Amino acid sequence: MTHGLSLAYLIVTPDGRLRHGESHYLCALGRGGIGTHKREGDGVTPTGRYPIRRLLYRADKLARPQSNLEISAIQPNDGWCDDADDPAYNQAVTLPYDASAESMWRDDGLYDLVVILGHNDDPVILGAGSAIFMHVASPGYGPTEGCVALSKPDLLEVLQISDPDSEIEILPENP
C-alpha cells in the first residue's frame, strides 16, 4: 500500500501528535514511550506503519460513527486475548474466556471508539504485543498501555476520512 491511495495516512510523532495532512491532533502514547521492540505488557507504543483494520464502538453511548471503515458495535461479552501463550493471542474473543483477555466493554469511556490497528496480526507473533488500538484518550491525555489515544471529537474527525486503505505510521523517537 502506498499512502497516496487512501484519504487517511496518519503520522504519529514521539511528542504526542497525530498528523493528517495539515491537521494536527494531540494524542496520548504508551507509558513506556515509543519503541521498536514491542513486548507484551511493556506499555510501549510500537513504531512502524500499520493498516487501519476496523472500528468498534459503543452503540449504547453514541450513534454509529461516520467512516468508510468496517464498523461493528461492541457487545458486553467482547474481549481481546492478551495471553501470549494462547492460540487466540492478539485476537477478539468472547468473554468469559479461559485465558487472560481484556474486556472491550469498559465503563471509563476509553473504548467508546476503538480502531483496530494491524500491529502483530499478520502473522501473530506470540509475546510481540496485543491490543494496539487507536481509542479515546483519558482526561488529561494520561499514558496508554501502548495504544494511540485521541479526544473523542478528534477521533471522530479522523474516522470520517478513514477507509479500508488507511494506514497509521508511528515514528521512532530518533529516526
Summary of the structure (lengths in Angstrom):
residues: 175
radius of gyration: 15.0
end to end distance: 21.4
largest distance: 45.8
contacts: 547
relative contact order: 0.29
helix: 7%
strand: 34%
